[in-house]
Amino acid sequence: NFNGTPVRFDANNPPLALSNYSPGSRINLMATLPVPLWGGVRSNVSFFYNGQQGRPYDLRYTSTDANGEMTGGNDLLYIPANATEVLYTGGVYENFVGWLQRFPGATDYVGKIMARNALRAPWSNQLDLRYAVTIPTPGKTKVELTADVLNFLNLLNKDWGWAWWGPFPSSGQAIGYSINTATGKLSYNLANTTSSNSNQYGNVLTRDDLRSRWQVQFGARVRF
């Protein structure tokens, strides 16, 4: 575990950084509204909203050991200061810049090595809805019928209610690394970032398929 800690230089002296388990900021809102029906039949609709920051992550090299501490996959990415500082294969400098701009906060590290967990996945919005109808029956019992819709926003619009996550715990291993023998410069392989099947976050972030889909559940119970 100690050996796999993401570091810039010295694996024996990792700097303080944001925890993988940092929950970030979160907002919860709840509301219940009565819906008038007929006779003694009562109903209400309830909403629960959860908005929260995404999981911390950072950008790293792939399994190549970039900082020479004998471990690959835990080396934080250096962001070149200009177009000529690093060579590129599988793409050009403009491809790298375009890929980098997909991650808010990443450009703060231009000319530097990124800090561990320096970035956060996008804010997610989830709205759950419940509609409940209470039907009186003879005696003291009542029948309650319910319909629960999870991620109601995604039901309204297929592009709403998505949840994106940084890889856990390996974070974003995206850039291949080598030394160009002719020039002695770093050479970045952009194949993973320019792939035609990469998502809008260059496959560094992953959409949580289950949490990003709307789901519905129907229920019935007798109350007495």
C-alpha positions as CSV (number, residue, x, y, z in Angstrom):
1,N,0.0,0.0,0.0
2,F,2.8,2.4,0.9
3,N,4.6,1.6,-2.4
4,G,1.5,2.4,-4.5
5,T,0.9,5.9,-3.0
6,P,0.8,8.5,-5.8
7,V,3.8,10.7,-5.6
8,R,5.7,13.4,-7.6
9,F,9.2,12.4,-6.6
10,D,10.1,10.5,-3.4
11,A,7.8,7.6,-2.5
12,N,9.4,7.6,1.0
13,N,8.2,11.2,1.6
14,P,4.8,11.7,0.1
15,P,3.3,15.2,0.7
16,L,0.0,15.7,2.4
17,A,-2.9,15.5,-0.1
18,L,-6.7,15.1,-0.3
19,S,-7.9,11.7,0.8
20,N,-9.4,9.2,-1.7
21,Y,-12.4,9.2,0.6
22,S,-13.0,12.9,0.8
23,P,-16.8,13.3,0.3
24,G,-16.7,17.0,-0.8
25,S,-19.7,19.2,-0.5
26,R,-23.3,17.9,-0.6
27,I,-26.8,19.5,-0.7
28,N,-30.0,17.6,0.2
29,L,-33.5,19.0,-0.3
30,M,-36.8,17.3,0.6
31,A,-40.4,18.3,0.0
32,T,-43.8,16.6,0.2
33,L,-46.9,18.1,-1.4
34,P,-50.5,16.9,-1.0
35,V,-52.4,16.0,-4.2
36,P,-56.2,16.3,-3.7
37,L,-58.3,13.4,-5.0
38,W,-61.9,12.3,-4.3
39,G,-63.7,11.1,-1.2
40,G,-61.5,9.8,1.5
41,V,-58.7,8.9,-0.9
42,R,-55.5,10.9,-0.1
43,S,-52.3,11.2,-2.1
44,N,-49.0,13.1,-2.0
45,V,-46.0,13.5,-4.1
46,S,-42.5,13.6,-2.5
47,F,-39.2,14.8,-3.8
48,F,-35.7,14.1,-2.6
49,Y,-32.8,16.0,-4.3
50,N,-29.1,15.1,-3.8
51,G,-26.4,17.2,-5.3
52,Q,-22.8,16.5,-4.5
53,Q,-19.2,16.9,-5.7
54,G,-17.6,14.1,-7.5
55,R,-14.8,11.8,-6.3
56,P,-11.3,13.1,-6.1
57,Y,-8.9,12.0,-8.8
58,D,-5.7,13.1,-10.6
59,L,-3.9,12.5,-13.9
60,R,-1.0,10.0,-14.1
61,Y,1.2,8.2,-16.5
62,T,0.3,4.7,-17.4
63,S,2.3,1.8,-16.0
64,T,5.7,3.4,-16.9
65,D,7.9,4.3,-14.0
66,A,8.4,8.0,-14.7
67,N,10.1,9.1,-11.5
68,G,12.5,6.2,-11.1
69,E,11.2,4.9,-7.7
70,M,10.7,1.4,-9.2
71,T,6.9,1.5,-9.2
72,G,4.7,2.2,-12.2
73,G,1.1,3.5,-12.3
74,N,1.5,5.9,-9.3
75,D,3.5,8.6,-11.0
76,L,1.7,11.9,-11.2
77,L,1.6,13.7,-14.6
78,Y,3.8,16.6,-15.5
79,I,1.9,19.3,-17.5
80,P,4.3,20.8,-20.1
81,A,4.8,24.5,-19.9
82,N,4.8,25.0,-23.7
83,A,4.5,23.2,-27.0
84,T,8.2,22.3,-27.5
85,E,9.1,21.1,-24.0
86,V,7.7,17.5,-24.7
87,L,7.5,15.4,-27.8
88,Y,4.3,13.6,-28.7
89,T,3.2,10.4,-30.5
90,G,-0.3,9.3,-31.3
91,G,-1.2,13.0,-31.5
92,V,0.1,16.5,-31.3
93,Y,0.4,19.2,-28.7
94,E,-3.0,20.7,-29.6
95,N,-4.6,17.3,-28.9
96,F,-2.9,17.2,-25.5
97,V,-4.2,20.7,-24.6
98,G,-7.7,19.8,-25.8
99,W,-7.7,16.7,-23.7
100,L,-6.3,18.5,-20.6
101,Q,-9.1,21.2,-20.8
102,R,-11.7,18.5,-20.2
103,F,-10.6,18.4,-16.6
104,P,-11.4,21.6,-14.6
105,G,-8.4,22.6,-12.5
106,A,-5.8,20.6,-14.5
107,T,-4.5,23.7,-16.3
108,D,-3.5,25.1,-12.9
109,Y,-0.5,22.8,-13.0
110,V,0.9,23.9,-16.3
111,G,4.7,23.7,-15.9
112,K,4.3,21.6,-12.8
113,I,3.7,18.0,-11.7
114,M,0.1,17.5,-10.7
115,A,-0.7,17.0,-7.0
116,R,-2.4,13.9,-5.8
117,N,-6.2,14.1,-5.9
118,A,-6.0,17.6,-7.2
119,L,-9.2,17.3,-9.3
120,R,-12.8,16.4,-8.7
121,A,-15.3,14.6,-10.9
122,P,-18.2,16.8,-12.0
123,W,-21.0,17.8,-9.7
124,S,-23.9,15.3,-9.9
125,N,-27.6,16.0,-9.5
126,Q,-30.1,13.3,-8.6
127,L,-33.8,13.9,-8.0
128,D,-36.0,11.0,-6.7
129,L,-39.8,11.2,-6.8
130,R,-42.4,9.2,-4.9
131,Y,-46.2,9.3,-5.5
132,A,-48.3,7.6,-2.8
133,V,-52.0,7.0,-2.7
134,T,-53.8,6.0,0.5
135,I,-57.1,4.2,0.0
136,P,-59.4,3.8,3.1
137,T,-61.0,0.3,3.5
138,P,-63.6,-1.0,5.9
139,G,-62.4,-1.0,9.5
140,K,-59.1,0.7,10.6
141,T,-57.0,-0.6,7.8
142,K,-55.8,1.4,4.8
143,V,-54.1,0.4,1.5
144,E,-51.2,2.4,0.3
145,L,-50.1,2.3,-3.3
146,T,-46.7,3.8,-4.2
147,A,-44.6,4.6,-7.2
148,D,-40.9,5.5,-6.7
149,V,-38.9,6.9,-9.6
150,L,-35.1,7.1,-8.9
151,N,-33.2,9.7,-10.9
152,F,-36.3,11.4,-12.2
153,L,-34.2,13.9,-14.0
154,N,-32.9,11.2,-16.4
155,L,-36.5,10.2,-17.1
156,L,-37.2,13.8,-18.2
157,N,-34.0,14.1,-20.3
158,K,-31.6,11.3,-21.2
159,D,-28.6,13.7,-20.7
160,W,-29.6,14.7,-17.2
161,G,-28.9,13.0,-13.9
162,W,-25.5,11.5,-15.0
163,A,-22.9,10.6,-12.4
164,W,-19.2,10.6,-13.4
165,W,-16.5,9.1,-11.3
166,G,-12.8,9.2,-11.2
167,P,-11.2,5.7,-11.2
168,F,-10.8,4.3,-7.7
169,P,-8.2,3.9,-6.3
170,S,-5.9,4.0,-9.3
171,S,-7.1,7.4,-10.7
172,G,-6.5,8.5,-14.2
173,Q,-3.6,6.6,-15.8
174,A,-3.9,8.0,-19.3
175,I,-0.5,9.2,-20.7
176,G,2.2,6.8,-21.9
177,Y,5.7,8.0,-21.2
178,S,9.2,7.4,-22.7
179,I,12.5,9.2,-23.4
180,N,13.3,10.2,-26.9
181,T,16.8,8.8,-27.4
182,A,17.7,11.4,-30.2
183,T,16.8,14.5,-28.2
184,G,16.7,13.3,-24.6
185,K,13.2,14.9,-24.2
186,L,10.1,13.4,-22.7
187,S,7.8,11.8,-25.2
188,Y,4.1,11.5,-24.4
189,N,2.0,8.8,-26.1
190,L,-1.5,10.3,-26.6
191,A,-3.1,7.1,-28.0
192,N,-5.4,6.7,-25.0
193,T,-6.6,10.4,-25.2
194,T,-7.2,10.6,-28.9
195,S,-8.9,7.2,-29.3
196,S,-12.2,7.3,-31.3
197,N,-14.0,5.3,-28.6
198,S,-13.0,7.7,-25.7
199,N,-15.7,9.5,-23.8
200,Q,-16.0,13.2,-23.2
201,Y,-13.5,12.9,-20.4
202,G,-10.9,11.0,-22.4
203,N,-11.8,7.7,-20.6
204,V,-10.2,9.1,-17.4
205,L,-13.6,9.5,-15.9
206,T,-16.3,6.8,-16.1
207,R,-20.1,7.3,-16.2
208,D,-21.7,5.2,-13.4
209,D,-24.2,3.4,-15.7
210,L,-26.6,2.3,-12.9
211,R,-26.7,5.6,-11.0
212,S,-27.1,7.5,-14.3
213,R,-30.3,5.6,-15.4
214,W,-33.8,6.3,-14.2
215,Q,-35.4,3.4,-12.4
216,V,-39.0,2.8,-11.2
217,Q,-40.5,0.7,-8.4
218,F,-44.1,0.1,-7.7
219,G,-45.3,-1.0,-4.2
220,A,-48.4,-1.8,-2.2
221,R,-48.9,-2.3,1.5
222,V,-51.7,-2.6,4.0
223,R,-51.5,-0.2,7.0
224,F,-53.3,-1.1,10.3
